[in-house]
Structures are given as structure tokens and as C-alpha cells.
Amino acid sequence: MKNISLILLTAFVFIGCTIKEQTDVKPYVTLHENAKQNIKINLLEVSDKRSTFIVSTITNDGKIENEYPLSAEIKTWYTEAFIRELKNIDMLDIDKKSDIDVLINIQNISAIYKKYSLDKKNMRSNVKIELIIKQNGKTITSQIENKQTMYKPMILDAAGFETIINESMSDSVSKTISVLIKKIKE
């Protein structure tokens, strides 16, 4: 009996020590081979305008059970991701001589997991970005929202959110670049 208790206590301590308290975000990887553009833009700023730094939430019967922030600095992550994507399609004006200025505001990054839900989509994510384009004295503002759902049988900590958060954030960069190209060519 003492051996079983010792094994259970050891397992409990081991599991307790491995719980992640932050959702990790991987570096951005260019998703698509977009066509090279004949347009150059100045990426002036990426701002983090989120109202909360809590990104991942586990709920149980409508009540918040656990909340987790991200491990990465979001402003830096998105700045690097947009620069990488803009360089990939040859749109970034490094010398800042273009007459097209772009500002990006990150408004929301969230993922919610409904514990004990029988719903086939018990996890939902939402990334919302505001794209501001200033060109020839005009300002064009676009709200870009990326929503995803998936099923997870069980989430114990922040690590369970990594797949959906990484996909949502990467997709939001790609989608924002597509909207940027479309709006500039209109």
C-alpha cells in the first residue's frame, strides 16, 4: 500500500511540475509563395492594442477555470512576421521612400476551450487586426478577423492551445497581406 501511495505521489508531483503556464508561439514561417509585387510600402508601425494579455482560456460550464498569456512579445512577433512576408513578395521599402504608409494594430488574440463540452468544435480562436493604409492623402482602414474552430478531447494547460493559436496568428498575417495588396490596387 505504501508503494502505491509513493508511486501516486511521485506521479502527482511530476505532473504538477510539468504544467505550462504560457502558450508558446513559434516564429512566423511564410505560408504562401505570393507573386512578387510592383508596389513598395513603408511599414510604419505594428501596435499591440489588445485590451488583455490573456490569450488562452479554459472554461467549465461558462465559468473561467484557467487563463494563460503568450510566451512571445506580440508586437515583435507580428513586426517580424509582416517584414518577412513583405520581403517575400518584394513589397517592403527599406529606404522608406514610398508614398504608401501602412500601420497595423493588433486588436485581439484569443482562444477559448470549453471543458467537458460535447460540441465537435469545443475550441475557438479569434485574431483581429486593424490595417491602416495611408496613400495619396487618403486613409483606408480595414478590419481583418480570423476565426478558427477545432476539437480537443482534453486540455490541461497552456500547451493545449499552441496549435490553434499558432495557426490563427500565421493565417492572420497571410490574410492581412492579401487585403493590403487588394486595397492598394483598388
ZADO-505484 format. One record per residue (C-alpha): residue in three letters; z, y, x. Coordinates in pm, 1 decimal. Each point is the difference from the previous one (the first is absolute). Layout:
residuo->ALA | up->Z | north->Y | east->X
...
This chain:
residuo->MET | up->0.0 | north->0.0 | east->0.0
residuo->LYS | up->85.1 | north->237.8 | east->284.7
residuo->ASN | up->-335.1 | north->-75.1 | east->163.4
residuo->ILE | up->-190.2 | north->89.4 | east->-316.9
residuo->SER | up->200.3 | north->321.0 | east->-38.2
residuo->LEU | up->-69.6 | north->87.9 | east->363.0
residuo->ILE | up->-373.8 | north->-63.1 | east->-43.9
residuo->LEU | up->-11.6 | north->208.6 | east->-319.0
residuo->LEU | up->194.3 | north->282.8 | east->163.9
residuo->THR | up->-233.4 | north->-5.1 | east->302.4
residuo->ALA | up->-308.5 | north->4.0 | east->-226.2
residuo->PHE | up->143.7 | north->287.4 | east->-202.0
residuo->VAL | up->69.3 | north->204.7 | east->313.3
residuo->PHE | up->-348.7 | north->-75.8 | east->136.6
residuo->ILE | up->-170.9 | north->104.9 | east->-323.8
residuo->GLY | up->217.3 | north->308.6 | east->-28.1
residuo->CYS | up->-93.0 | north->110.3 | east->350.8
residuo->THR | up->-374.5 | north->-29.8 | east->-58.8
residuo->ILE | up->-32.4 | north->223.2 | east->-306.2
residuo->LYS | up->-245.3 | north->283.4 | east->58.4
residuo->GLU | up->106.2 | north->344.5 | east->-113.1
residuo->GLN | up->-337.2 | north->172.5 | east->53.7
residuo->THR | up->-353.4 | north->-84.4 | east->-104.9
residuo->ASP | up->-219.2 | north->-19.1 | east->310.4
residuo->VAL | up->-337.3 | north->171.1 | east->3.0
residuo->LYS | up->-274.1 | north->-126.2 | east->229.9
residuo->PRO | up->-231.6 | north->243.4 | east->182.9
residuo->TYR | up->-309.4 | north->94.9 | east->-196.6
residuo->VAL | up->-314.5 | north->-202.3 | east->62.7
residuo->THR | up->-335.4 | north->136.5 | east->-115.7
residuo->LEU | up->-88.6 | north->-195.6 | east->-311.7
residuo->HIS | up->-371.3 | north->63.4 | east->-34.6
residuo->GLU | up->-292.3 | north->81.9 | east->215.6
residuo->ASN | up->-90.1 | north->320.7 | east->-180.4
residuo->ALA | up->-328.8 | north->165.6 | east->83.0
residuo->LYS | up->11.8 | north->277.3 | east->257.9
residuo->GLN | up->3.7 | north->342.3 | east->-164.0
residuo->ASN | up->-187.9 | north->315.6 | east->97.4
residuo->ILE | up->297.9 | north->209.9 | east->-107.9
residuo->LYS | up->292.8 | north->110.0 | east->215.2
residuo->ILE | up->339.7 | north->97.7 | east->-138.9
residuo->ASN | up->322.8 | north->146.3 | east->134.3
residuo->LEU | up->298.6 | north->-215.8 | east->-89.7
residuo->LEU | up->256.6 | north->279.2 | east->-13.0
residuo->GLU | up->310.4 | north->-183.2 | east->-110.1
residuo->VAL | up->148.1 | north->-310.0 | east->-158.3
residuo->SER | up->323.7 | north->80.5 | east->-183.5
residuo->ASP | up->264.7 | north->-228.6 | east->-143.4
residuo->LYS | up->80.0 | north->149.4 | east->-342.7
residuo->ARG | up->179.7 | north->-303.3 | east->-143.8
residuo->SER | up->311.4 | north->68.3 | east->-205.3
residuo->THR | up->175.9 | north->-308.1 | east->142.7
residuo->PHE | up->-21.5 | north->-202.1 | east->318.1
residuo->ILE | up->92.9 | north->-318.5 | east->-185.6
residuo->VAL | up->-319.3 | north->-203.0 | east->-28.6
residuo->SER | up->92.3 | north->-355.2 | east->-96.5
residuo->THR | up->224.0 | north->-76.0 | east->-297.7
residuo->ILE | up->130.6 | north->-326.5 | east->-142.3
residuo->THR | up->96.0 | north->25.7 | east->-365.8
residuo->ASN | up->187.1 | north->-248.0 | east->-215.8
residuo->ASP | up->-16.4 | north->44.9 | east->-375.7
residuo->GLY | up->-105.8 | north->363.8 | east->41.1
residuo->LYS | up->280.9 | north->87.5 | east->240.7
residuo->ILE | up->-47.3 | north->75.6 | east->369.4
residuo->GLU | up->142.7 | north->-278.7 | east->212.7
residuo->ASN | up->-125.8 | north->95.0 | east->349.9
residuo->GLU | up->-204.0 | north->284.0 | east->150.9
residuo->TYR | up->-169.9 | north->20.4 | east->338.9
residuo->PRO | up->-174.2 | north->272.3 | east->204.3
residuo->LEU | up->-295.8 | north->-53.6 | east->232.5
residuo->SER | up->38.6 | north->-65.4 | east->369.8
residuo->ALA | up->-284.5 | north->239.1 | east->90.6
residuo->GLU | up->-20.2 | north->378.5 | east->-4.3
residuo->ILE | up->-247.6 | north->46.2 | east->-285.2
residuo->LYS | up->-147.9 | north->332.4 | east->111.6
residuo->THR | up->-81.2 | north->-145.5 | east->342.6
residuo->TRP | up->-134.9 | north->-324.7 | east->-145.4
residuo->TYR | up->-235.1 | north->176.7 | east->-241.0
residuo->THR | up->-111.1 | north->258.3 | east->258.5
residuo->GLU | up->-95.4 | north->-276.3 | east->242.7
residuo->ALA | up->-168.9 | north->-201.0 | east->-276.7
residuo->PHE | up->-211.9 | north->292.2 | east->-122.6
residuo->ILE | up->-97.1 | north->100.8 | east->354.5
residuo->ARG | up->-102.3 | north->-358.9 | east->77.6
residuo->GLU | up->-208.3 | north->-24.5 | east->-318.2
residuo->LEU | up->-161.8 | north->342.5 | east->45.7
residuo->LYS | up->-92.3 | north->-83.2 | east->360.3
residuo->ASN | up->-143.2 | north->-331.4 | east->-118.5
residuo->ILE | up->-247.3 | north->179.7 | east->-225.3
residuo->ASP | up->-50.1 | north->286.8 | east->246.9
residuo->MET | up->135.8 | north->267.8 | east->-235.7
residuo->LEU | up->290.8 | north->140.7 | east->201.2
residuo->ASP | up->-61.5 | north->336.0 | east->166.6
residuo->ILE | up->229.4 | north->-15.3 | east->300.7
residuo->ASP | up->-85.5 | north->359.8 | east->101.1
residuo->LYS | up->97.6 | north->130.6 | east->-347.5
residuo->LYS | up->-324.6 | north->199.2 | east->-35.9
residuo->SER | up->-99.7 | north->-141.3 | east->-337.9
residuo->ASP | up->7.5 | north->215.3 | east->-312.9
residuo->ILE | up->151.7 | north->-289.4 | east->-196.6
residuo->ASP | up->379.3 | north->-24.3 | east->15.7
residuo->VAL | up->188.4 | north->-299.0 | east->-138.8
residuo->LEU | up->369.9 | north->-31.7 | east->-86.2
residuo->ILE | up->160.9 | north->-320.0 | east->-121.2
residuo->ASN | up->329.6 | north->-21.7 | east->-187.1
residuo->ILE | up->170.7 | north->-335.8 | east->-41.9
residuo->GLN | up->166.3 | north->24.0 | east->-340.5
residuo->ASN | up->124.0 | north->-352.0 | east->-68.6
residuo->ILE | up->35.4 | north->-340.9 | east->160.2
residuo->SER | up->190.0 | north->-255.8 | east->-203.3
residuo->ALA | up->25.4 | north->-369.3 | east->-73.9
residuo->ILE | up->218.8 | north->-153.4 | east->-269.0
residuo->TYR | up->88.4 | north->-366.5 | east->-32.5
residuo->LYS | up->136.6 | north->-126.8 | east->-332.7
residuo->LYS | up->245.8 | north->-275.2 | east->83.6
residuo->TYR | up->0.7 | north->-302.4 | east->-233.8
residuo->SER | up->-307.2 | north->131.5 | east->-181.3
residuo->LEU | up->-238.5 | north->-254.6 | east->-149.6
residuo->ASP | up->-280.6 | north->256.3 | east->24.3
residuo->LYS | up->-290.7 | north->-119.6 | east->215.0
residuo->LYS | up->-1.3 | north->347.2 | east->156.6
residuo->ASN | up->368.8 | north->45.0 | east->72.2
residuo->MET | up->-66.3 | north->232.9 | east->294.1
residuo->ARG | up->-175.0 | north->335.3 | east->-30.2
residuo->SER | up->-86.3 | north->259.6 | east->260.2
residuo->ASN | up->-119.8 | north->356.8 | east->-27.1
residuo->VAL | up->-129.1 | north->235.9 | east->268.4
residuo->LYS | up->-96.6 | north->351.4 | east->-102.5
residuo->ILE | up->-174.7 | north->246.6 | east->231.0
residuo->GLU | up->-114.0 | north->355.1 | east->-58.9
residuo->LEU | up->-320.3 | north->93.4 | east->182.1
residuo->ILE | up->-70.6 | north->372.3 | east->48.2
residuo->ILE | up->-340.9 | north->106.9 | east->128.6
residuo->LYS | up->-67.4 | north->363.0 | east->89.8
residuo->GLN | up->-369.9 | north->72.2 | east->40.2
residuo->ASN | up->-196.9 | north->326.2 | east->-20.3
residuo->GLY | up->286.7 | north->188.2 | east->-165.7
residuo->LYS | up->51.2 | north->-269.6 | east->-264.7
residuo->THR | up->291.9 | north->-240.7 | east->-28.9
residuo->ILE | up->-49.9 | north->-346.6 | east->-143.7
residuo->THR | up->308.7 | north->-205.0 | east->-82.4
residuo->SER | up->-8.3 | north->-370.5 | east->-83.0
residuo->GLN | up->283.2 | north->-231.7 | east->-100.0
residuo->ILE | up->-60.2 | north->-348.8 | east->137.4
residuo->GLU | up->214.5 | north->-280.2 | east->-131.8
residuo->ASN | up->-2.0 | north->-359.3 | east->113.6
residuo->LYS | up->183.3 | north->-253.5 | east->-215.3
residuo->GLN | up->36.3 | north->-369.2 | east->76.2
residuo->THR | up->177.9 | north->-294.6 | east->-156.6
residuo->MET | up->84.9 | north->-346.4 | east->121.3
residuo->TYR | up->230.9 | north->-291.3 | east->-68.1
residuo->LYS | up->286.7 | north->-94.2 | east->230.9
residuo->PRO | up->230.2 | north->-286.7 | east->-94.8
residuo->MET | up->297.7 | north->147.1 | east->184.7
residuo->ILE | up->85.3 | north->298.0 | east->217.3
residuo->LEU | up->326.3 | north->11.8 | east->188.2
residuo->ASP | up->-42.7 | north->312.3 | east->212.2
residuo->ALA | up->-239.6 | north->271.4 | east->121.3
residuo->ALA | up->-229.3 | north->-252.8 | east->171.0
residuo->GLY | up->-123.6 | north->-121.6 | east->-338.5
residuo->PHE | up->-168.2 | north->335.0 | east->-61.8
residuo->GLU | up->-199.6 | north->17.1 | east->324.0
residuo->THR | up->-322.7 | north->-157.1 | east->-128.4
residuo->ILE | up->-40.6 | north->222.7 | east->-304.6
residuo->ILE | up->113.5 | north->319.1 | east->177.6
residuo->ASN | up->-234.1 | north->-55.4 | east->296.4
residuo->GLU | up->-296.3 | north->-76.1 | east->-227.9
residuo->SER | up->71.4 | north->296.3 | east->-228.0
residuo->MET | up->34.5 | north->248.7 | east->282.9
residuo->SER | up->-312.7 | north->-124.5 | east->180.5
residuo->ASP | up->-200.7 | north->2.7 | east->-323.3
residuo->SER | up->118.7 | north->355.5 | east->-71.8
residuo->VAL | up->-143.7 | north->120.5 | east->332.7
residuo->SER | up->-335.9 | north->-166.0 | east->-63.8
residuo->LYS | up->-14.7 | north->130.0 | east->-357.4
residuo->THR | up->93.0 | north->354.6 | east->110.7
residuo->ILE | up->-278.2 | north->1.0 | east->261.3
residuo->SER | up->-250.7 | north->-114.3 | east->-265.3
residuo->VAL | up->108.8 | north->279.7 | east->-234.9
residuo->LEU | up->-16.4 | north->251.3 | east->286.8
residuo->ILE | up->-360.7 | north->-95.6 | east->82.2
residuo->LYS | up->-101.5 | north->14.5 | east->-366.7
residuo->LYS | up->165.6 | north->339.7 | east->-63.8
residuo->ILE | up->-151.1 | north->160.0 | east->310.6
residuo->LYS | up->-351.4 | north->-117.0 | east->-93.5
residuo->GLU | up->22.4 | north->124.7 | east->-361.7
